[in-house]
Amino acid sequence: MASRIFKYPSCFHAMDANQLPFSWILTTVILLLLPWAHSTAQPGAFGGDFRFRIYSDKNEIVGPENSDYLVQVENRAARDSFSYSGKLRMFVFIPHKTPAGAHVSDEFRIKIVHKGKSMFVYPPSFWRVPIVLDSIRFNPGMYKIPDYIYSIYETKAFGEPSVPNIKGDWKFFNSDPQFVCLELVEEYSRPTDWKTFHKKYSKEFPHPYSINGSPDRSYYKENLLFRLDKSSYFTIYEIKEIVTSSLDSSSTFYDFKVDTVLFQNGSYFAIGFRGIRISEQEELTYGKFKLHFYQDLSAAAKKCLEYKFHKDLSEIMKYRVKYGGTGNPEYVKKIHEERFEEYKMRNAADIGKCK
């Protein structure tokens, strides 16, 4: 929220307080109190809402008049509002809004019951921004729609925005979201100055960029990879790490930042940086990373990539100790090495086969 800057008059002369007219004294007091009042004022409540339209198995819009369909929202708060708008022909859910945003449970979901069968839909997060889904076709099962699917609409990824239409294959949402994981294959010179690095390698992605050399229609935008399948639908993959935490849980991982994506020798590669916070200091690894489609990997290949990540992290920690930094890098390195040795012993049979 933007803040105002109050400017004080510069025309007051040095005078004894008894010489000042009462109106001047009153004005001075008011002016001095203004910034205090502004700084203590609470910001207004804000937050998103969620609107959705449901289609029956006969391709008809479902509303309250359809008695054979029961539409509910679950894991909501008592002060939330849920209704149907005949004008919009949509269900509307408005969570209770506060100065910190709307309080929406991570377990919030839509429940649709028809002829004894249930469909559950976990929508993208809408605690800060509104979400609209216009095409939920009834299909029994449980579905989770990742946030990044909706963000494509917000940023006008493929031209003018339209309300996300997900009449395609709902099987995509019926399992864990597909993603590609990273393998560092070549490290480039790391930046010595964050500002210079940020200007050179961190950039805006107003629209998806075509991937040169790709055998099919493929694009990238920020940390998302798009591939067009034979049915003219894009499959969207998030580019991220294969693991979510370090062995000693002392590190915070940041989203992988993409500079560009290439297709070479039958594989996709991303040039960008991996950001990890270790012992109160951020470490950046800039380089070339091979992209692996996680769902296509064997259990052995997944284990090898996981091992490679922890090994790379060990090298980063050695660098921290050598060149110093905030926090206690020696202690963090020692703990990680102990955990890494334990990890290698537990998985010796698997990682012994890794190249």
C-alpha positions as CSV (number, residue, x, y, z in Angstrom):
1,M,0.0,0.0,0.0
2,A,1.4,3.4,-1.0
3,S,2.2,5.8,1.8
4,R,1.8,9.6,1.8
5,I,4.6,12.0,2.7
6,F,3.6,15.1,4.7
7,K,5.6,18.2,4.1
8,Y,5.7,20.8,6.8
9,P,5.6,24.6,6.2
10,S,9.0,26.2,6.2
11,C,7.8,29.8,6.9
12,F,7.8,29.7,10.7
13,H,10.1,32.3,12.3
14,A,11.9,31.9,15.6
15,M,9.4,33.5,18.1
16,D,8.5,33.1,21.7
17,A,5.6,30.8,22.2
18,N,3.7,33.6,23.9
19,Q,3.9,35.7,20.8
20,L,2.3,33.1,18.5
21,P,-1.3,33.4,17.7
22,F,-3.5,30.6,19.1
23,S,-4.5,29.6,15.6
24,W,-0.8,29.1,14.7
25,I,-0.2,26.9,17.7
26,L,-3.3,24.8,16.9
27,T,-2.2,24.5,13.3
28,T,1.3,23.4,14.4
29,V,-0.1,20.8,16.7
30,I,-2.4,19.4,14.0
31,L,0.5,19.2,11.5
32,L,2.7,17.4,14.0
33,L,0.0,14.9,14.8
34,L,-0.8,14.1,11.1
35,P,2.1,11.7,10.4
36,W,1.4,10.0,13.8
37,A,-2.2,9.5,12.9
38,H,-1.3,8.3,9.4
39,S,1.3,5.8,10.7
40,T,-1.0,4.4,13.3
41,A,-4.0,4.1,11.0
42,Q,-4.8,0.6,9.9
43,P,-4.9,-0.2,6.2
44,G,-8.2,-1.3,4.8
45,A,-9.3,-4.9,4.4
46,F,-8.4,-6.5,1.1
47,G,-8.3,-9.9,-0.5
48,G,-9.5,-11.9,-3.4
49,D,-12.7,-13.8,-4.0
50,F,-13.5,-16.9,-6.0
51,R,-16.1,-17.3,-8.8
52,F,-16.7,-20.4,-10.7
53,R,-19.2,-21.9,-13.2
54,I,-20.1,-25.5,-13.3
55,Y,-21.3,-27.5,-16.3
56,S,-23.3,-30.7,-16.1
57,D,-22.4,-34.0,-17.8
58,K,-24.9,-32.8,-20.5
59,N,-22.9,-29.5,-21.0
60,E,-25.5,-27.4,-19.2
61,I,-24.7,-24.7,-16.7
62,V,-25.5,-25.9,-13.2
63,G,-27.4,-23.5,-10.8
64,P,-29.6,-23.8,-7.7
65,E,-32.4,-24.9,-9.9
66,N,-30.6,-28.1,-10.7
67,S,-31.8,-30.2,-7.7
68,D,-29.8,-33.2,-8.8
69,Y,-26.5,-31.3,-8.3
70,L,-25.3,-30.3,-4.8
71,V,-22.6,-27.6,-4.8
72,Q,-20.8,-26.8,-1.6
73,V,-17.6,-25.2,-0.4
74,E,-15.7,-26.9,2.4
75,N,-13.1,-25.8,5.0
76,R,-14.5,-22.2,5.1
77,A,-14.8,-19.8,8.0
78,A,-18.1,-18.7,9.6
79,R,-17.8,-15.1,8.3
80,D,-17.3,-16.1,4.7
81,S,-20.0,-15.6,2.1
82,F,-21.1,-18.2,-0.5
83,S,-24.0,-17.6,-3.0
84,Y,-25.1,-18.0,-6.6
85,S,-25.2,-15.0,-9.0
86,G,-28.0,-15.4,-11.5
87,K,-26.6,-12.4,-13.5
88,L,-23.2,-14.0,-13.8
89,R,-24.5,-17.5,-13.8
90,M,-21.7,-18.3,-11.4
91,F,-21.2,-19.4,-7.8
92,V,-19.5,-16.7,-5.8
93,F,-17.4,-17.2,-2.7
94,I,-16.2,-14.2,-0.8
95,P,-13.8,-14.9,2.2
96,H,-13.7,-12.6,5.2
97,K,-11.1,-9.9,4.3
98,T,-8.6,-8.3,6.7
99,P,-5.7,-5.7,6.4
100,A,-3.4,-8.7,5.9
101,G,-5.6,-10.2,3.1
102,A,-8.3,-12.8,3.1
103,H,-8.0,-15.8,5.3
104,V,-8.4,-18.9,3.1
105,S,-7.6,-22.4,4.3
106,D,-5.1,-24.4,2.3
107,E,-7.7,-27.1,2.4
108,F,-10.4,-25.0,0.9
109,R,-12.2,-26.9,-1.9
110,I,-15.4,-27.1,-3.9
111,K,-17.6,-30.2,-3.5
112,I,-20.0,-31.2,-6.2
113,V,-22.3,-34.2,-5.7
114,H,-24.3,-35.7,-8.5
115,K,-26.1,-39.1,-8.4
116,G,-24.2,-40.2,-5.4
117,K,-20.8,-39.4,-6.9
118,S,-18.5,-36.5,-5.8
119,M,-16.1,-34.2,-7.4
120,F,-13.7,-32.1,-5.3
121,V,-11.7,-29.2,-6.7
122,Y,-8.9,-27.4,-4.9
123,P,-8.6,-24.0,-6.7
124,P,-5.5,-21.8,-7.0
125,S,-4.9,-19.5,-4.1
126,F,-7.1,-16.5,-3.9
127,W,-6.4,-15.0,-0.5
128,R,-4.8,-11.9,-2.2
129,V,-6.2,-11.8,-5.8
130,P,-9.6,-12.8,-7.3
131,I,-9.8,-16.1,-9.2
132,V,-12.4,-17.0,-11.8
133,L,-12.9,-20.5,-13.3
134,D,-15.5,-20.6,-16.0
135,S,-15.5,-24.2,-17.0
136,I,-15.6,-26.8,-14.3
137,R,-17.2,-29.8,-16.0
138,F,-18.6,-32.4,-13.6
139,N,-16.3,-35.4,-13.4
140,P,-16.1,-37.5,-10.2
141,G,-12.7,-37.4,-8.5
142,M,-10.3,-35.1,-6.7
143,Y,-8.5,-32.3,-8.6
144,K,-5.9,-29.7,-7.6
145,I,-5.2,-26.7,-9.9
146,P,-1.7,-25.3,-9.3
147,D,-1.4,-21.5,-8.8
148,Y,0.9,-21.1,-11.8
149,I,-1.8,-22.4,-14.1
150,Y,-3.9,-19.4,-13.3
151,S,-0.9,-16.9,-13.4
152,I,-0.7,-17.5,-17.1
153,Y,-4.1,-15.8,-17.5
154,E,-3.1,-12.9,-15.2
155,T,0.0,-12.1,-17.3
156,K,-1.7,-12.3,-20.7
157,A,0.6,-15.2,-21.7
158,F,-0.8,-15.9,-25.1
159,G,-2.4,-12.7,-26.1
160,E,-5.5,-11.0,-24.7
161,P,-6.6,-12.5,-21.4
162,S,-9.8,-14.6,-21.2
163,V,-11.2,-16.4,-18.2
164,P,-9.3,-19.7,-17.9
165,N,-11.1,-22.4,-19.7
166,I,-10.2,-25.8,-18.4
167,K,-12.5,-28.0,-20.5
168,G,-9.6,-30.1,-21.5
169,D,-8.2,-33.2,-19.9
170,W,-9.0,-33.0,-16.2
171,K,-6.7,-36.0,-15.6
172,F,-3.9,-33.5,-15.5
173,F,-5.3,-32.1,-12.3
174,N,-6.1,-35.5,-10.9
175,S,-2.5,-36.2,-10.0
176,D,0.6,-34.4,-8.7
177,P,1.3,-31.4,-11.0
178,Q,3.9,-32.2,-13.6
179,F,7.3,-30.5,-13.4
180,V,10.8,-30.6,-14.7
181,C,13.7,-30.9,-12.2
182,L,17.2,-29.5,-12.5
183,E,20.7,-31.0,-12.9
184,L,23.6,-28.6,-12.9
185,V,25.9,-29.6,-15.8
186,E,28.1,-26.5,-16.1
187,E,28.7,-23.7,-13.7
188,Y,29.3,-20.2,-15.0
189,S,31.2,-17.4,-13.3
190,R,29.2,-16.3,-10.4
191,P,28.4,-12.6,-10.1
192,T,30.3,-10.5,-7.6
193,D,27.7,-7.8,-7.4
194,W,24.0,-8.6,-6.9
195,K,22.8,-5.4,-8.6
196,T,24.9,-6.0,-11.7
197,F,23.7,-9.6,-11.7
198,H,20.1,-8.6,-11.3
199,K,20.2,-6.2,-14.2
200,K,22.0,-8.6,-16.5
201,Y,20.2,-11.9,-15.9
202,S,16.9,-11.2,-14.1
203,K,14.4,-9.9,-16.6
204,E,10.7,-9.4,-17.3
205,F,8.8,-12.1,-19.2
206,P,5.8,-10.2,-20.8
207,H,5.0,-13.2,-22.8
208,P,6.3,-16.8,-23.4
209,Y,9.4,-17.1,-25.6
210,S,9.7,-19.8,-28.2
211,I,12.4,-22.4,-27.6
212,N,14.8,-22.6,-30.5
213,G,15.4,-26.1,-31.9
214,S,12.5,-27.8,-30.1
215,P,10.9,-30.5,-32.3
216,D,7.4,-29.4,-31.1
217,R,5.9,-26.1,-30.2
218,S,7.5,-25.3,-26.9
219,Y,7.8,-22.0,-25.0
220,Y,9.2,-20.8,-21.7
221,K,8.1,-18.0,-19.4
222,E,9.9,-17.3,-16.1
223,N,10.1,-20.8,-14.5
224,L,7.4,-22.4,-16.6
225,L,7.8,-24.7,-19.6
226,F,5.0,-25.1,-22.2
227,R,4.7,-28.0,-24.6
228,L,1.8,-28.3,-27.1
229,D,0.5,-31.8,-27.4
230,K,-1.3,-33.5,-30.3
231,S,-4.8,-32.4,-29.0
232,S,-3.8,-28.7,-29.2
233,Y,-3.5,-28.3,-25.5
234,F,-0.5,-27.0,-23.7
235,T,1.0,-29.1,-20.9
236,I,2.6,-26.8,-18.4
237,Y,5.6,-27.8,-16.4
238,E,7.1,-25.9,-13.5
239,I,10.9,-25.8,-13.4
240,K,12.1,-26.5,-9.9
241,E,14.4,-28.5,-7.6
242,I,14.0,-32.2,-7.2
243,V,14.1,-31.8,-3.4
244,T,12.4,-29.3,-1.1
245,S,14.9,-29.1,1.7
246,S,18.5,-29.8,2.6
247,L,19.5,-32.9,4.6
248,D,19.8,-30.9,7.8
249,S,16.8,-28.6,7.1
250,S,19.0,-25.5,7.6
251,S,18.7,-24.1,4.1
252,T,15.9,-22.2,2.3
253,F,15.5,-22.8,-1.5
254,Y,14.3,-20.0,-3.8
255,D,12.5,-20.5,-7.1
256,F,14.9,-21.2,-9.9
257,K,15.3,-18.0,-12.0
258,V,15.4,-18.6,-15.8
259,D,17.5,-16.5,-18.2
260,T,16.8,-18.7,-21.2
261,V,15.7,-22.2,-22.2
262,L,17.5,-24.2,-25.0
263,F,16.9,-27.5,-26.8
264,Q,20.1,-29.2,-27.6
265,N,21.0,-32.9,-28.5
266,G,17.5,-34.1,-27.7
267,S,17.2,-32.4,-24.3
268,Y,16.0,-29.2,-22.8
269,F,18.4,-27.0,-20.9
270,A,17.8,-23.9,-18.8
271,I,20.4,-21.2,-18.2
272,G,19.7,-19.4,-15.0
273,F,20.5,-19.3,-11.3
274,R,19.7,-21.5,-8.3
275,G,19.3,-19.5,-5.1
276,I,19.8,-21.1,-1.6
277,R,20.0,-19.3,1.7
278,I,22.5,-21.0,4.0
279,S,23.3,-19.8,7.5
280,E,21.7,-16.3,7.0
281,Q,23.4,-15.7,3.6
282,E,22.1,-16.2,0.1
283,E,24.3,-18.3,-2.3
284,L,23.7,-18.1,-6.0
285,T,24.8,-20.8,-8.5
286,Y,24.6,-19.5,-12.1
287,G,25.0,-21.9,-14.9
288,K,23.5,-24.4,-17.3
289,F,21.0,-26.9,-16.0
290,K,19.6,-30.0,-17.8
291,L,15.8,-30.3,-17.4
292,H,14.4,-33.7,-16.6
293,F,10.7,-34.5,-16.9
294,Y,10.1,-35.9,-13.4
295,Q,7.2,-38.2,-14.4
296,D,9.3,-39.9,-17.0
297,L,12.2,-40.7,-14.7
298,S,12.8,-44.1,-13.2
299,A,13.2,-44.5,-9.5
300,A,16.9,-45.0,-9.9
301,A,17.3,-41.8,-12.0
302,K,15.3,-39.8,-9.4
303,K,17.6,-41.1,-6.7
304,C,20.7,-40.1,-8.7
305,L,19.5,-36.6,-9.3
306,E,18.6,-36.2,-5.6
307,Y,22.1,-37.4,-4.7
308,K,23.6,-35.0,-7.2
309,F,21.8,-32.1,-5.6
310,H,23.0,-32.8,-2.1
311,K,26.5,-33.2,-3.5
312,D,26.3,-29.8,-5.2
313,L,25.0,-28.3,-2.0
314,S,28.1,-29.7,-0.1
315,E,30.4,-27.9,-2.6
316,I,28.5,-24.7,-2.0
317,M,29.1,-25.1,1.7
318,K,32.8,-25.6,1.2
319,Y,32.9,-22.4,-0.7
320,R,31.1,-20.6,2.1
321,V,33.7,-21.8,4.6
322,K,36.6,-20.8,2.4
323,Y,35.4,-17.3,1.6
324,G,33.6,-16.6,4.9
325,G,30.2,-15.0,5.3
326,T,27.6,-14.2,7.9
327,G,26.2,-16.8,10.4
328,N,28.3,-19.8,11.3
329,P,29.3,-21.5,8.0
330,E,31.7,-23.9,9.7
331,Y,29.0,-25.3,12.0
332,V,26.5,-25.6,9.1
333,K,29.0,-27.3,6.9
334,K,29.9,-29.8,9.7
335,I,26.3,-30.7,10.3
336,H,25.6,-31.1,6.6
337,E,28.6,-33.3,6.1
338,E,27.4,-35.6,8.9
339,R,24.0,-35.8,7.4
340,F,25.4,-36.3,3.9
341,E,27.5,-39.2,5.1
342,E,24.5,-40.8,6.7
343,Y,22.5,-40.2,3.5
344,K,25.2,-41.9,1.4
345,M,25.3,-44.9,3.7
346,R,21.6,-45.4,3.7
347,N,21.4,-45.2,-0.1
348,A,24.8,-46.8,-1.0
349,A,23.2,-49.5,-3.1
350,D,21.3,-46.9,-5.3
351,I,23.9,-44.1,-5.6
352,G,26.6,-46.6,-6.3
353,K,25.0,-47.0,-9.7
354,C,25.0,-43.2,-10.5
355,K,27.4,-41.9,-13.0
